[in-house]
Each structure stands twice: as structure tokens, then as C-alpha cells.
Amino acid sequence: MKLLVNPVACDGIGMCTQLAPDVVTTDSWGFPVAPNRDLSGSEVKQTKRAVAGCPKRALLLVPSPEPASSGR
């Protein structure tokens, strides 16, 4: 699973950093920054709380894309 942030919807309230401190960091203006990697099981649990708790609905948890098959 991966976390996506909609920067247009986000108001920089910071609820996500409180609900998922091991996953979400903030930039210099206080807006969330999602890691550019797959999340571990414990991180997914935290992230689900952050997604549910975001007052602006600016976070989205999506499945990671499947690796491309070489077909060989």
C-alpha cells in the first residue's frame, strides 16, 4: 500500500502527522509529505487512522502497483 496526499485539498492542519507519526512528515510550510515507498503492515494501520481522521479528506491509501512482468 502507498499513501498519496492531495496538496490542493490539504489545509496543513497536521492531524495526519499526529495519527501516523511514523509515516507522515511535513514540509517547511507544515504540509504533509508521504513516503515514496510501500508501507509496512504497522505503517498501513497508522495510515488508515490518518486517512479516516483527515478533516479535509486529503489523504488516500492505494494499493501498490504490481511489478511489471518480463514475460520470460
mmJSON file of the N, C-alpha and C atoms, coordinates in Angstrom:
{"data_MODEL":{"atom_site":{
"group_PDB":["ATOM","ATOM","ATOM","ATOM","ATOM","ATOM","ATOM","ATOM","ATOM","ATOM","ATOM","ATOM","ATOM","ATOM","ATOM","ATOM","ATOM","ATOM","ATOM","ATOM","ATOM","ATOM","ATOM","ATOM","ATOM","ATOM","ATOM","ATOM","ATOM","ATOM","ATOM","ATOM","ATOM","ATOM","ATOM","ATOM","ATOM","ATOM","ATOM","ATOM","ATOM","ATOM","ATOM","ATOM","ATOM","ATOM","ATOM","ATOM","ATOM","ATOM","ATOM","ATOM","ATOM","ATOM","ATOM","ATOM","ATOM","ATOM","ATOM","ATOM","ATOM","ATOM","ATOM","ATOM","ATOM","ATOM","ATOM","ATOM","ATOM","ATOM","ATOM","ATOM","ATOM","ATOM","ATOM","ATOM","ATOM","ATOM","ATOM","ATOM","ATOM","ATOM","ATOM","ATOM","ATOM","ATOM","ATOM","ATOM","ATOM","ATOM","ATOM","ATOM","ATOM","ATOM","ATOM","ATOM","ATOM","ATOM","ATOM","ATOM","ATOM","ATOM","ATOM","ATOM","ATOM","ATOM","ATOM","ATOM","ATOM","ATOM","ATOM","ATOM","ATOM","ATOM","ATOM","ATOM","ATOM","ATOM","ATOM","ATOM","ATOM","ATOM","ATOM","ATOM","ATOM","ATOM","ATOM","ATOM","ATOM","ATOM","ATOM","ATOM","ATOM","ATOM","ATOM","ATOM","ATOM","ATOM","ATOM","ATOM","ATOM","ATOM","ATOM","ATOM","ATOM","ATOM","ATOM","ATOM","ATOM","ATOM","ATOM","ATOM","ATOM","ATOM","ATOM","ATOM","ATOM","ATOM","ATOM","ATOM","ATOM","ATOM","ATOM","ATOM","ATOM","ATOM","ATOM","ATOM","ATOM","ATOM","ATOM","ATOM","ATOM","ATOM","ATOM","ATOM","ATOM","ATOM","ATOM","ATOM","ATOM","ATOM","ATOM","ATOM","ATOM","ATOM","ATOM","ATOM","ATOM","ATOM","ATOM","ATOM","ATOM","ATOM","ATOM","ATOM","ATOM","ATOM","ATOM","ATOM","ATOM","ATOM","ATOM","ATOM","ATOM","ATOM","ATOM","ATOM","ATOM","ATOM","ATOM","ATOM","ATOM","ATOM","ATOM","ATOM"],
"id":[1,2,3,4,5,6,7,8,9,10,11,12,13,14,15,16,17,18,19,20,21,22,23,24,25,26,27,28,29,30,31,32,33,34,35,36,37,38,39,40,41,42,43,44,45,46,47,48,49,50,51,52,53,54,55,56,57,58,59,60,61,62,63,64,65,66,67,68,69,70,71,72,73,74,75,76,77,78,79,80,81,82,83,84,85,86,87,88,89,90,91,92,93,94,95,96,97,98,99,100,101,102,103,104,105,106,107,108,109,110,111,112,113,114,115,116,117,118,119,120,121,122,123,124,125,126,127,128,129,130,131,132,133,134,135,136,137,138,139,140,141,142,143,144,145,146,147,148,149,150,151,152,153,154,155,156,157,158,159,160,161,162,163,164,165,166,167,168,169,170,171,172,173,174,175,176,177,178,179,180,181,182,183,184,185,186,187,188,189,190,191,192,193,194,195,196,197,198,199,200,201,202,203,204,205,206,207,208,209,210,211,212,213,214,215,216],
"type_symbol":["N","C","C","N","C","C","N","C","C","N","C","C","N","C","C","N","C","C","N","C","C","N","C","C","N","C","C","N","C","C","N","C","C","N","C","C","N","C","C","N","C","C","N","C","C","N","C","C","N","C","C","N","C","C","N","C","C","N","C","C","N","C","C","N","C","C","N","C","C","N","C","C","N","C","C","N","C","C","N","C","C","N","C","C","N","C","C","N","C","C","N","C","C","N","C","C","N","C","C","N","C","C","N","C","C","N","C","C","N","C","C","N","C","C","N","C","C","N","C","C","N","C","C","N","C","C","N","C","C","N","C","C","N","C","C","N","C","C","N","C","C","N","C","C","N","C","C","N","C","C","N","C","C","N","C","C","N","C","C","N","C","C","N","C","C","N","C","C","N","C","C","N","C","C","N","C","C","N","C","C","N","C","C","N","C","C","N","C","C","N","C","C","N","C","C","N","C","C","N","C","C","N","C","C","N","C","C","N","C","C","N","C","C","N","C","C"],
"label_atom_id":["N","CA","C","N","CA","C","N","CA","C","N","CA","C","N","CA","C","N","CA","C","N","CA","C","N","CA","C","N","CA","C","N","CA","C","N","CA","C","N","CA","C","N","CA","C","N","CA","C","N","CA","C","N","CA","C","N","CA","C","N","CA","C","N","CA","C","N","CA","C","N","CA","C","N","CA","C","N","CA","C","N","CA","C","N","CA","C","N","CA","C","N","CA","C","N","CA","C","N","CA","C","N","CA","C","N","CA","C","N","CA","C","N","CA","C","N","CA","C","N","CA","C","N","CA","C","N","CA","C","N","CA","C","N","CA","C","N","CA","C","N","CA","C","N","CA","C","N","CA","C","N","CA","C","N","CA","C","N","CA","C","N","CA","C","N","CA","C","N","CA","C","N","CA","C","N","CA","C","N","CA","C","N","CA","C","N","CA","C","N","CA","C","N","CA","C","N","CA","C","N","CA","C","N","CA","C","N","CA","C","N","CA","C","N","CA","C","N","CA","C","N","CA","C","N","CA","C","N","CA","C","N","CA","C","N","CA","C","N","CA","C","N","CA","C","N","CA","C","N","CA","C"],
"label_alt_id":[null,null,null,null,null,null,null,null,null,null,null,null,null,null,null,null,null,null,null,null,null,null,null,null,null,null,null,null,null,null,null,null,null,null,null,null,null,null,null,null,null,null,null,null,null,null,null,null,null,null,null,null,null,null,null,null,null,null,null,null,null,null,null,null,null,null,null,null,null,null,null,null,null,null,null,null,null,null,null,null,null,null,null,null,null,null,null,null,null,null,null,null,null,null,null,null,null,null,null,null,null,null,null,null,null,null,null,null,null,null,null,null,null,null,null,null,null,null,null,null,null,null,null,null,null,null,null,null,null,null,null,null,null,null,null,null,null,null,null,null,null,null,null,null,null,null,null,null,null,null,null,null,null,null,null,null,null,null,null,null,null,null,null,null,null,null,null,null,null,null,null,null,null,null,null,null,null,null,null,null,null,null,null,null,null,null,null,null,null,null,null,null,null,null,null,null,null,null,null,null,null,null,null,null,null,null,null,null,null,null,null,null,null,null,null,null],
"label_comp_id":["MET","MET","MET","LYS","LYS","LYS","LEU","LEU","LEU","LEU","LEU","LEU","VAL","VAL","VAL","ASN","ASN","ASN","PRO","PRO","PRO","VAL","VAL","VAL","ALA","ALA","ALA","CYS","CYS","CYS","ASP","ASP","ASP","GLY","GLY","GLY","ILE","ILE","ILE","GLY","GLY","GLY","MET","MET","MET","CYS","CYS","CYS","THR","THR","THR","GLN","GLN","GLN","LEU","LEU","LEU","ALA","ALA","ALA","PRO","PRO","PRO","ASP","ASP","ASP","VAL","VAL","VAL","VAL","VAL","VAL","THR","THR","THR","THR","THR","THR","ASP","ASP","ASP","SER","SER","SER","TRP","TRP","TRP","GLY","GLY","GLY","PHE","PHE","PHE","PRO","PRO","PRO","VAL","VAL","VAL","ALA","ALA","ALA","PRO","PRO","PRO","ASN","ASN","ASN","ARG","ARG","ARG","ASP","ASP","ASP","LEU","LEU","LEU","SER","SER","SER","GLY","GLY","GLY","SER","SER","SER","GLU","GLU","GLU","VAL","VAL","VAL","LYS","LYS","LYS","GLN","GLN","GLN","THR","THR","THR","LYS","LYS","LYS","ARG","ARG","ARG","ALA","ALA","ALA","VAL","VAL","VAL","ALA","ALA","ALA","GLY","GLY","GLY","CYS","CYS","CYS","PRO","PRO","PRO","LYS","LYS","LYS","ARG","ARG","ARG","ALA","ALA","ALA","LEU","LEU","LEU","LEU","LEU","LEU","LEU","LEU","LEU","VAL","VAL","VAL","PRO","PRO","PRO","SER","SER","SER","PRO","PRO","PRO","GLU","GLU","GLU","PRO","PRO","PRO","ALA","ALA","ALA","SER","SER","SER","SER","SER","SER","GLY","GLY","GLY","ARG","ARG","ARG"],
"label_asym_id":["A","A","A","A","A","A","A","A","A","A","A","A","A","A","A","A","A","A","A","A","A","A","A","A","A","A","A","A","A","A","A","A","A","A","A","A","A","A","A","A","A","A","A","A","A","A","A","A","A","A","A","A","A","A","A","A","A","A","A","A","A","A","A","A","A","A","A","A","A","A","A","A","A","A","A","A","A","A","A","A","A","A","A","A","A","A","A","A","A","A","A","A","A","A","A","A","A","A","A","A","A","A","A","A","A","A","A","A","A","A","A","A","A","A","A","A","A","A","A","A","A","A","A","A","A","A","A","A","A","A","A","A","A","A","A","A","A","A","A","A","A","A","A","A","A","A","A","A","A","A","A","A","A","A","A","A","A","A","A","A","A","A","A","A","A","A","A","A","A","A","A","A","A","A","A","A","A","A","A","A","A","A","A","A","A","A","A","A","A","A","A","A","A","A","A","A","A","A","A","A","A","A","A","A","A","A","A","A","A","A","A","A","A","A","A","A"],
"label_entity_id":["1","1","1","1","1","1","1","1","1","1","1","1","1","1","1","1","1","1","1","1","1","1","1","1","1","1","1","1","1","1","1","1","1","1","1","1","1","1","1","1","1","1","1","1","1","1","1","1","1","1","1","1","1","1","1","1","1","1","1","1","1","1","1","1","1","1","1","1","1","1","1","1","1","1","1","1","1","1","1","1","1","1","1","1","1","1","1","1","1","1","1","1","1","1","1","1","1","1","1","1","1","1","1","1","1","1","1","1","1","1","1","1","1","1","1","1","1","1","1","1","1","1","1","1","1","1","1","1","1","1","1","1","1","1","1","1","1","1","1","1","1","1","1","1","1","1","1","1","1","1","1","1","1","1","1","1","1","1","1","1","1","1","1","1","1","1","1","1","1","1","1","1","1","1","1","1","1","1","1","1","1","1","1","1","1","1","1","1","1","1","1","1","1","1","1","1","1","1","1","1","1","1","1","1","1","1","1","1","1","1","1","1","1","1","1","1"],
"label_seq_id":[1,1,1,2,2,2,3,3,3,4,4,4,5,5,5,6,6,6,7,7,7,8,8,8,9,9,9,10,10,10,11,11,11,12,12,12,13,13,13,14,14,14,15,15,15,16,16,16,17,17,17,18,18,18,19,19,19,20,20,20,21,21,21,22,22,22,23,23,23,24,24,24,25,25,25,26,26,26,27,27,27,28,28,28,29,29,29,30,30,30,31,31,31,32,32,32,33,33,33,34,34,34,35,35,35,36,36,36,37,37,37,38,38,38,39,39,39,40,40,40,41,41,41,42,42,42,43,43,43,44,44,44,45,45,45,46,46,46,47,47,47,48,48,48,49,49,49,50,50,50,51,51,51,52,52,52,53,53,53,54,54,54,55,55,55,56,56,56,57,57,57,58,58,58,59,59,59,60,60,60,61,61,61,62,62,62,63,63,63,64,64,64,65,65,65,66,66,66,67,67,67,68,68,68,69,69,69,70,70,70,71,71,71,72,72,72],
"pdbx_PDB_ins_code":[null,null,null,null,null,null,null,null,null,null,null,null,null,null,null,null,null,null,null,null,null,null,null,null,null,null,null,null,null,null,null,null,null,null,null,null,null,null,null,null,null,null,null,null,null,null,null,null,null,null,null,null,null,null,null,null,null,null,null,null,null,null,null,null,null,null,null,null,null,null,null,null,null,null,null,null,null,null,null,null,null,null,null,null,null,null,null,null,null,null,null,null,null,null,null,null,null,null,null,null,null,null,null,null,null,null,null,null,null,null,null,null,null,null,null,null,null,null,null,null,null,null,null,null,null,null,null,null,null,null,null,null,null,null,null,null,null,null,null,null,null,null,null,null,null,null,null,null,null,null,null,null,null,null,null,null,null,null,null,null,null,null,null,null,null,null,null,null,null,null,null,null,null,null,null,null,null,null,null,null,null,null,null,null,null,null,null,null,null,null,null,null,null,null,null,null,null,null,null,null,null,null,null,null,null,null,null,null,null,null,null,null,null,null,null,null],
"Cartn_x":[0.842,0.0,0.892,0.366,1.077,0.128,0.692,-0.082,0.101,-1.023,-0.998,-1.588,-1.048,-1.543,-2.042,-3.263,-3.801,-3.447,-2.414,-1.974,-2.985,-3.872,-4.889,-5.949,-6.323,-7.353,-6.824,-5.538,-4.942,-4.847,-5.193,-5.057,-3.864,-3.084,-1.917,-2.259,-3.382,-3.832,-2.884,-2.352,-1.379,-1.936,-3.218,-3.822,-3.132,-2.762,-2.148,-0.81,-0.049,1.249,1.087,-0.033,-0.309,-0.827,-1.626,-2.212,-1.276,-0.336,0.617,2.03,2.566,3.875,5.032,4.888,5.957,5.916,4.851,4.654,4.708,3.974,3.808,4.76,5.487,6.311,5.725,6.313,5.815,6.935,6.527,7.498,7.706,8.455,8.771,7.565,6.471,5.249,4.222,4.551,3.65,2.693,2.888,2.019,2.594,1.725,2.193,2.991,3.958,4.765,4.658,4.198,4.057,5.338,5.71,6.907,6.677,7.709,7.616,8.067,7.303,7.631,6.397,6.474,5.411,5.466,4.307,4.221,4.234,4.81,4.805,3.435,3.207,1.92,1.547,2.489,2.182,1.981,2.695,2.516,1.151,0.68,-0.647,-1.716,-1.57,-2.546,-2.598,-1.438,-1.373,-1.975,-1.625,-2.062,-3.575,-4.174,-5.64,-6.291,-5.72,-6.25,-6.109,-4.967,-4.743,-5.702,-5.918,-6.852,-8.253,-8.671,-10.013,-10.139,-9.039,-9.096,-8.833,-8.487,-8.178,-9.46,-9.55,-10.778,-11.026,-10.004,-10.154,-10.184,-10.065,-10.041,-8.959,-7.783,-6.672,-5.723,-5.989,-5.124,-5.843,-5.081,-5.644,-4.648,-5.12,-4.302,-4.665,-3.674,-3.93,-3.03,-3.501,-2.643,-1.414,-0.312,0.914,0.745,1.28,1.175,1.97,1.471,2.173,3.435,4.537,5.732,5.47,6.03,5.839,6.512,5.81,6.338,7.193,8.302,9.184,8.644,7.705,7.112,8.027,9.07,10.022,9.895],
"Cartn_y":[-1.171,0.0,1.241,2.293,3.576,4.681,5.73,6.889,8.003,8.591,9.751,10.936,12.123,13.356,14.274,14.794,15.78,17.154,17.802,19.08,20.208,20.082,21.113,21.061,19.861,19.708,19.985,19.754,19.87,21.323,21.541,22.858,22.919,21.84,21.836,21.837,21.213,21.163,20.324,19.245,18.417,17.218,16.955,15.795,14.5,14.412,13.193,12.893,13.927,13.693,13.221,13.546,13.062,11.633,11.295,9.961,8.929,9.38,8.466,9.062,9.221,9.878,9.105,7.8,7.003,7.033,7.6,7.572,8.971,9.904,11.227,12.238,12.941,14.049,15.334,16.463,17.724,18.469,19.293,20.132,21.412,22.336,23.556,24.463,24.245,25.036,24.306,23.095,22.342,21.421,21.237,20.348,18.936,17.906,16.532,16.087,15.228,14.597,13.094,12.389,10.933,10.272,9.151,8.45,7.892,7.892,7.375,5.913,5.088,3.657,2.916,1.597,0.77,0.851,0.813,0.886,-0.511,-0.637,-1.911,-2.114,-3.272,-3.576,-2.627,-2.31,-1.393,0.031,0.384,1.708,1.836,0.77,0.786,1.011,0.373,0.548,2.012,2.62,4.043,4.92,4.606,5.417,5.366,4.223,4.119,5.063,5.171,6.118,7.554,7.869,9.229,9.562,8.617,8.828,9.083,8.27,8.425,9.721,10.175,11.355,12.677,12.631,13.872,14.674,15.876,16.662,17.174,17.236,17.719,16.589,15.346,14.172,14.307,14.749,14.987,13.802,12.733,11.555,10.383,9.561,8.394,7.252,6.113,4.912,4.031,3.721,2.96,1.723,0.696,-0.484,-0.114,-0.759,-0.56,-1.235,-0.628,-1.29,-2.582,-3.527,-4.802,-4.562,-5.221,-5.08,-5.618,-4.969,-5.397,-6.747,-7.608,-8.931,-8.847,-9.549,-9.53,-10.421,-11.324,-12.2,-13.308,-13.55,-14.614,-15.791],
"Cartn_z":[0.0,0.0,0.0,-0.626,-0.672,-0.229,0.317,0.741,-0.277,-0.691,-1.58,-0.843,-1.106,-0.491,-1.597,-1.436,-2.363,-1.803,-2.36,-1.794,-1.974,-2.939,-3.161,-2.057,-1.641,-0.612,0.795,1.006,2.339,2.805,4.079,4.706,5.657,5.75,6.624,8.103,8.456,9.847,10.698,10.144,10.842,11.575,11.437,12.098,11.659,10.384,9.856,10.515,10.83,11.472,12.908,13.528,14.878,14.859,13.836,13.754,13.128,12.303,11.66,11.717,12.921,13.052,12.434,12.284,11.684,10.162,9.601,8.152,7.542,8.11,7.513,8.16,7.319,7.785,7.194,7.541,6.993,6.285,5.322,4.643,5.447,4.929,5.679,5.918,5.2,5.392,6.248,6.709,7.571,6.843,5.546,4.789,4.775,4.733,4.826,3.608,3.884,2.855,3.068,2.042,2.118,1.631,2.235,1.767,0.363,-0.448,-1.803,-1.818,-1.104,-0.984,-0.482,-0.546,0.02,1.541,2.159,3.614,4.222,5.41,6.133,6.783,7.339,7.966,9.082,9.973,11.073,10.562,9.511,8.921,8.249,7.629,6.995,8.05,9.203,10.287,10.733,10.951,11.322,10.224,8.989,7.861,7.693,7.926,7.852,8.859,10.051,11.043,10.555,9.946,9.44,8.303,7.396,6.28,6.82,7.781,8.362,9.161,9.765,10.619,9.923,8.639,7.92,7.695,8.275,8.143,6.727,5.901,4.522,3.501,3.974,3.087,2.017,2.453,1.535,1.415,2.153,2.115,1.463,0.744,0.086,0.192,0.646,0.736,-0.452,-1.286,-2.513,-2.567,-3.273,-3.452,-4.275,-3.961,-4.74,-6.087,-7.125,-8.441,-8.461,-9.221,-9.372,-10.206,-9.857,-10.688,-12.091,-13.091,-14.48,-14.692,-15.38,-15.688,-16.947,-16.951,-18.12,-19.216,-18.878,-19.887,-20.347,-19.615,-19.984,-19.103],
"occupancy":[1.0,1.0,1.0,1.0,1.0,1.0,1.0,1.0,1.0,1.0,1.0,1.0,1.0,1.0,1.0,1.0,1.0,1.0,1.0,1.0,1.0,1.0,1.0,1.0,1.0,1.0,1.0,1.0,1.0,1.0,1.0,1.0,1.0,1.0,1.0,1.0,1.0,1.0,1.0,1.0,1.0,1.0,1.0,1.0,1.0,1.0,1.0,1.0,1.0,1.0,1.0,1.0,1.0,1.0,1.0,1.0,1.0,1.0,1.0,1.0,1.0,1.0,1.0,1.0,1.0,1.0,1.0,1.0,1.0,1.0,1.0,1.0,1.0,1.0,1.0,1.0,1.0,1.0,1.0,1.0,1.0,1.0,1.0,1.0,1.0,1.0,1.0,1.0,1.0,1.0,1.0,1.0,1.0,1.0,1.0,1.0,1.0,1.0,1.0,1.0,1.0,1.0,1.0,1.0,1.0,1.0,1.0,1.0,1.0,1.0,1.0,1.0,1.0,1.0,1.0,1.0,1.0,1.0,1.0,1.0,1.0,1.0,1.0,1.0,1.0,1.0,1.0,1.0,1.0,1.0,1.0,1.0,1.0,1.0,1.0,1.0,1.0,1.0,1.0,1.0,1.0,1.0,1.0,1.0,1.0,1.0,1.0,1.0,1.0,1.0,1.0,1.0,1.0,1.0,1.0,1.0,1.0,1.0,1.0,1.0,1.0,1.0,1.0,1.0,1.0,1.0,1.0,1.0,1.0,1.0,1.0,1.0,1.0,1.0,1.0,1.0,1.0,1.0,1.0,1.0,1.0,1.0,1.0,1.0,1.0,1.0,1.0,1.0,1.0,1.0,1.0,1.0,1.0,1.0,1.0,1.0,1.0,1.0,1.0,1.0,1.0,1.0,1.0,1.0,1.0,1.0,1.0,1.0,1.0,1.0,1.0,1.0,1.0,1.0,1.0,1.0],
"B_iso_or_equiv":[0.0,0.0,0.0,0.0,0.0,0.0,0.0,0.0,0.0,0.0,0.0,0.0,0.0,0.0,0.0,0.0,0.0,0.0,0.0,0.0,0.0,0.0,0.0,0.0,0.0,0.0,0.0,0.0,0.0,0.0,0.0,0.0,0.0,0.0,0.0,0.0,0.0,0.0,0.0,0.0,0.0,0.0,0.0,0.0,0.0,0.0,0.0,0.0,0.0,0.0,0.0,0.0,0.0,0.0,0.0,0.0,0.0,0.0,0.0,0.0,0.0,0.0,0.0,0.0,0.0,0.0,0.0,0.0,0.0,0.0,0.0,0.0,0.0,0.0,0.0,0.0,0.0,0.0,0.0,0.0,0.0,0.0,0.0,0.0,0.0,0.0,0.0,0.0,0.0,0.0,0.0,0.0,0.0,0.0,0.0,0.0,0.0,0.0,0.0,0.0,0.0,0.0,0.0,0.0,0.0,0.0,0.0,0.0,0.0,0.0,0.0,0.0,0.0,0.0,0.0,0.0,0.0,0.0,0.0,0.0,0.0,0.0,0.0,0.0,0.0,0.0,0.0,0.0,0.0,0.0,0.0,0.0,0.0,0.0,0.0,0.0,0.0,0.0,0.0,0.0,0.0,0.0,0.0,0.0,0.0,0.0,0.0,0.0,0.0,0.0,0.0,0.0,0.0,0.0,0.0,0.0,0.0,0.0,0.0,0.0,0.0,0.0,0.0,0.0,0.0,0.0,0.0,0.0,0.0,0.0,0.0,0.0,0.0,0.0,0.0,0.0,0.0,0.0,0.0,0.0,0.0,0.0,0.0,0.0,0.0,0.0,0.0,0.0,0.0,0.0,0.0,0.0,0.0,0.0,0.0,0.0,0.0,0.0,0.0,0.0,0.0,0.0,0.0,0.0,0.0,0.0,0.0,0.0,0.0,0.0,0.0,0.0,0.0,0.0,0.0,0.0],
"pdbx_formal_charge":[null,null,null,null,null,null,null,null,null,null,null,null,null,null,null,null,null,null,null,null,null,null,null,null,null,null,null,null,null,null,null,null,null,null,null,null,null,null,null,null,null,null,null,null,null,null,null,null,null,null,null,null,null,null,null,null,null,null,null,null,null,null,null,null,null,null,null,null,null,null,null,null,null,null,null,null,null,null,null,null,null,null,null,null,null,null,null,null,null,null,null,null,null,null,null,null,null,null,null,null,null,null,null,null,null,null,null,null,null,null,null,null,null,null,null,null,null,null,null,null,null,null,null,null,null,null,null,null,null,null,null,null,null,null,null,null,null,null,null,null,null,null,null,null,null,null,null,null,null,null,null,null,null,null,null,null,null,null,null,null,null,null,null,null,null,null,null,null,null,null,null,null,null,null,null,null,null,null,null,null,null,null,null,null,null,null,null,null,null,null,null,null,null,null,null,null,null,null,null,null,null,null,null,null,null,null,null,null,null,null,null,null,null,null,null,null],
"auth_seq_id":[1,1,1,2,2,2,3,3,3,4,4,4,5,5,5,6,6,6,7,7,7,8,8,8,9,9,9,10,10,10,11,11,11,12,12,12,13,13,13,14,14,14,15,15,15,16,16,16,17,17,17,18,18,18,19,19,19,20,20,20,21,21,21,22,22,22,23,23,23,24,24,24,25,25,25,26,26,26,27,27,27,28,28,28,29,29,29,30,30,30,31,31,31,32,32,32,33,33,33,34,34,34,35,35,35,36,36,36,37,37,37,38,38,38,39,39,39,40,40,40,41,41,41,42,42,42,43,43,43,44,44,44,45,45,45,46,46,46,47,47,47,48,48,48,49,49,49,50,50,50,51,51,51,52,52,52,53,53,53,54,54,54,55,55,55,56,56,56,57,57,57,58,58,58,59,59,59,60,60,60,61,61,61,62,62,62,63,63,63,64,64,64,65,65,65,66,66,66,67,67,67,68,68,68,69,69,69,70,70,70,71,71,71,72,72,72],
"auth_comp_id":["MET","MET","MET","LYS","LYS","LYS","LEU","LEU","LEU","LEU","LEU","LEU","VAL","VAL","VAL","ASN","ASN","ASN","PRO","PRO","PRO","VAL","VAL","VAL","ALA","ALA","ALA","CYS","CYS","CYS","ASP","ASP","ASP","GLY","GLY","GLY","ILE","ILE","ILE","GLY","GLY","GLY","MET","MET","MET","CYS","CYS","CYS","THR","THR","THR","GLN","GLN","GLN","LEU","LEU","LEU","ALA","ALA","ALA","PRO","PRO","PRO","ASP","ASP","ASP","VAL","VAL","VAL","VAL","VAL","VAL","THR","THR","THR","THR","THR","THR","ASP","ASP","ASP","SER","SER","SER","TRP","TRP","TRP","GLY","GLY","GLY","PHE","PHE","PHE","PRO","PRO","PRO","VAL","VAL","VAL","ALA","ALA","ALA","PRO","PRO","PRO","ASN","ASN","ASN","ARG","ARG","ARG","ASP","ASP","ASP","LEU","LEU","LEU","SER","SER","SER","GLY","GLY","GLY","SER","SER","SER","GLU","GLU","GLU","VAL","VAL","VAL","LYS","LYS","LYS","GLN","GLN","GLN","THR","THR","THR","LYS","LYS","LYS","ARG","ARG","ARG","ALA","ALA","ALA","VAL","VAL","VAL","ALA","ALA","ALA","GLY","GLY","GLY","CYS","CYS","CYS","PRO","PRO","PRO","LYS","LYS","LYS","ARG","ARG","ARG","ALA","ALA","ALA","LEU","LEU","LEU","LEU","LEU","LEU","LEU","LEU","LEU","VAL","VAL","VAL","PRO","PRO","PRO","SER","SER","SER","PRO","PRO","PRO","GLU","GLU","GLU","PRO","PRO","PRO","ALA","ALA","ALA","SER","SER","SER","SER","SER","SER","GLY","GLY","GLY","ARG","ARG","ARG"],
"auth_asym_id":["A","A","A","A","A","A","A","A","A","A","A","A","A","A","A","A","A","A","A","A","A","A","A","A","A","A","A","A","A","A","A","A","A","A","A","A","A","A","A","A","A","A","A","A","A","A","A","A","A","A","A","A","A","A","A","A","A","A","A","A","A","A","A","A","A","A","A","A","A","A","A","A","A","A","A","A","A","A","A","A","A","A","A","A","A","A","A","A","A","A","A","A","A","A","A","A","A","A","A","A","A","A","A","A","A","A","A","A","A","A","A","A","A","A","A","A","A","A","A","A","A","A","A","A","A","A","A","A","A","A","A","A","A","A","A","A","A","A","A","A","A","A","A","A","A","A","A","A","A","A","A","A","A","A","A","A","A","A","A","A","A","A","A","A","A","A","A","A","A","A","A","A","A","A","A","A","A","A","A","A","A","A","A","A","A","A","A","A","A","A","A","A","A","A","A","A","A","A","A","A","A","A","A","A","A","A","A","A","A","A","A","A","A","A","A","A"],
"auth_atom_id":["N","CA","C","N","CA","C","N","CA","C","N","CA","C","N","CA","C","N","CA","C","N","CA","C","N","CA","C","N","CA","C","N","CA","C","N","CA","C","N","CA","C","N","CA","C","N","CA","C","N","CA","C","N","CA","C","N","CA","C","N","CA","C","N","CA","C","N","CA","C","N","CA","C","N","CA","C","N","CA","C","N","CA","C","N","CA","C","N","CA","C","N","CA","C","N","CA","C","N","CA","C","N","CA","C","N","CA","C","N","CA","C","N","CA","C","N","CA","C","N","CA","C","N","CA","C","N","CA","C","N","CA","C","N","CA","C","N","CA","C","N","CA","C","N","CA","C","N","CA","C","N","CA","C","N","CA","C","N","CA","C","N","CA","C","N","CA","C","N","CA","C","N","CA","C","N","CA","C","N","CA","C","N","CA","C","N","CA","C","N","CA","C","N","CA","C","N","CA","C","N","CA","C","N","CA","C","N","CA","C","N","CA","C","N","CA","C","N","CA","C","N","CA","C","N","CA","C","N","CA","C","N","CA","C","N","CA","C","N","CA","C","N","CA","C","N","CA","C","N","CA","C"],
"pdbx_PDB_model_num":[1,1,1,1,1,1,1,1,1,1,1,1,1,1,1,1,1,1,1,1,1,1,1,1,1,1,1,1,1,1,1,1,1,1,1,1,1,1,1,1,1,1,1,1,1,1,1,1,1,1,1,1,1,1,1,1,1,1,1,1,1,1,1,1,1,1,1,1,1,1,1,1,1,1,1,1,1,1,1,1,1,1,1,1,1,1,1,1,1,1,1,1,1,1,1,1,1,1,1,1,1,1,1,1,1,1,1,1,1,1,1,1,1,1,1,1,1,1,1,1,1,1,1,1,1,1,1,1,1,1,1,1,1,1,1,1,1,1,1,1,1,1,1,1,1,1,1,1,1,1,1,1,1,1,1,1,1,1,1,1,1,1,1,1,1,1,1,1,1,1,1,1,1,1,1,1,1,1,1,1,1,1,1,1,1,1,1,1,1,1,1,1,1,1,1,1,1,1,1,1,1,1,1,1,1,1,1,1,1,1,1,1,1,1,1,1]
}}}
